[in-house]
C-alpha cells in the first residue's frame, strides 16, 4: 500500500497542476437548500482526516434527505465501512471502481481534500451540477462552490464549514456519539475494570515518534500508581509495541494488531483516558468522548489537537515547530528535538492536570 500511496502522490505532484490548469473554470452556482438525492463525498488520505470528517458527515445525513456514498482510499476505508449511515464505498485507487462512480448521477459531489490535485480533477469530471471543495492551490476551478481554507482552524470545524454550503446546520459544531456499528470484542476486554489507560505509540511518519524507552517509563509509572495500561495499534505498530513491553518492568496488556476500529471504540468505553501521539487514534479517542493526553511536535496543534478542557496537549513549541504544511512533513534536520524535549514527567504531570480539570468542570 505504501508504494501505491507514494506513486499516487508523485503523479499528483507531476501532472496534477497541469491538468487543473487546462481544465475550464466551473461557473459558480447558488445552492438551493435543502438538498435531496445522492451525495458523494471524496476523502483521500489517512485515518485522521476521515475521523475528523465524521461530525460534519453525520450532521449532513441527519439534516438532509440524502443517500450517502464515499470515494476514499484503502487506508481509510475501514472508518467508513463501520458507519451505519453510509450506503456505498468506492476506492480512489481502483480504476474500475473510479470509472463506475463517475457514471453515477449525484446531486452533489463534495471534495474534502485540502491540498492535492487529483481529487479536484476527478470532481471536475462529474456531470453533477453542484461541486464543493476548498479554495487551495487553484483547485477552486473544479468547483461550483469553493470555501476558504485556514491553517489555524481545527480541522473538524473546517470540514463542518465546508459542509455548511450544502446543508443548513442549525447548531454550532459538535461531536455526535455512537458513530460506529457495534462489534463483539475479545473476552479479555469485558474483564477490564481497574483504572484502564490506553496508549497508542505509533505514528504515520517517524518525525512524530516518541522513544520506546520513554513509553516504557510512562507505563512503569502507570502500573506503580495502580493503573492498567493497554497498548493499542494496528499491524504497523506490532514490532514497536513488542519492544516497549520488553522494556517495561512488569507484563502488560498488548492489544496491538488485534482490534478493529469498532472494537477499539468498545474498549474506549471502559477507558479512563488515552495517551497518544498526533495520530488517527488520538482523533478516534476524541470523537469517542474520552479524555486524552497527546504529544505534539511537527504537527500544527491549532489545526489537529483536540480543543475541549478534557484534553491535555503536550507541545514544547520550539522555534522550528510546527513544520508540517498541508499534511506534508519534511525530514527533520534537528533529530526530532520537538518530541525529544517531552519527558515521561510531562506525561505524569499531564495526568494530574487532567484530573484537576475534571474536578473543576464536573
Helices and strands as residue ranges (DSSP letters): H 2-22, E 36-43, H 47-63, E 65-72, H 74-81, E 88-91, H 95-102, E 108-111, H 118-125, E 130-135, G 139-142, E 145-148, H 155-163, H 187-190, E 196-200, G 206-208, H 212-224, E 228-232, G 235-237, H 238-247, E 253-254, H 261-268, E 273-277, H 280-287, E 291-296, H 301-304, E 311-315, H 337-340, H 344-360
